[in-house]
Amino acid sequence: MTWQDADTHLFAPLPVETNAKGAVRRTGIEVEFSGLCERRAASILQEQFGGDLDDADPHLLFVRDSALGDLEIELDTTLGKKKSGGLAGVQVKDLLRGLVPVEIVTEPLTPEKVAQFDKAIPALREAGASGSRNGVFLGFGVHLNVEVVAPADPHTLRTVRAFGLLDPVLRAENGIDMTRRVLPFVNAWPRALVDELVAEKPDRLELLLDLMDPHVRTRNHALDLLPLMKHALPRLFEASYPDEHSTKARPAFHFRLPDSRINETGWSLQEPWEMWRLVEEVAASAQLEALEEAWQDHARSGGVLRRESAWVRIASDILGSDRR
């Protein structure tokens, strides 16, 4: 069954649905998995969404001009990334198969097209795609590249503050896979950074970058802000991160936290979408100020023993059990 045959429905909207220019905000999707080779995954996507297969590189395939634009399918290893590096490069990548994921990457999609893309998940699952919980070392994830309203929009800056406060809640409520917790790809921001965000409430990206600089030196965080900073503040970004050449500038949040549970019956991209939507809902409401006040009280009362589990309980009480 293709998405044209399915009852495609919109995911619940973000609280701010359009960007500063009035266009619908778009989200790029990245899904990691094992169990399928790149060619089989590309074939399934072509069956679902049409388009033309570009298989010039056996480990970096594209479905061009599909109903969702160009879809990229890659064996996700930095060894020869974007180019196979000849026969030797192909052989190395083949040896790594199963230890590193195959990754599907979409263009920025409207919410309607995100829902359309989600209809391919069952077909990939039925063909054998396997997620993060299907093996001890399979720390595979789903990334959402969510377009910001505008880089300097108040909602953007409030969303950053909201995420710092909600990260422990998201991890606790969504049972993030232990392998992904241990591997250094979705680290939480240092508590000191969250303290400063709450105390300073930066109202300009330049101030946010100043706060980040001492604490965030890589992209390996549950919310990666470096692509946004490189897009909005290229000169300041270069001064702060002169070695981050791999970062692609884009006007988007790079949300890296969610697990890929593609092999689990009933799992859908709705789950990571709802995780992110909660962050933006808090950013758009007075709950942000309530959480910030509670964070400061928690800091004063807990000292160096500020247990994460205690904060999760406090934050959950503020959010309420009926928030979704």
Summary of the structure (lengths in Angstrom):
residues: 324
radius of gyration: 19.9
end to end distance: 30.0
largest distance: 60.6
contacts: 1023
relative contact order: 0.15
helix: 45%
strand: 17%
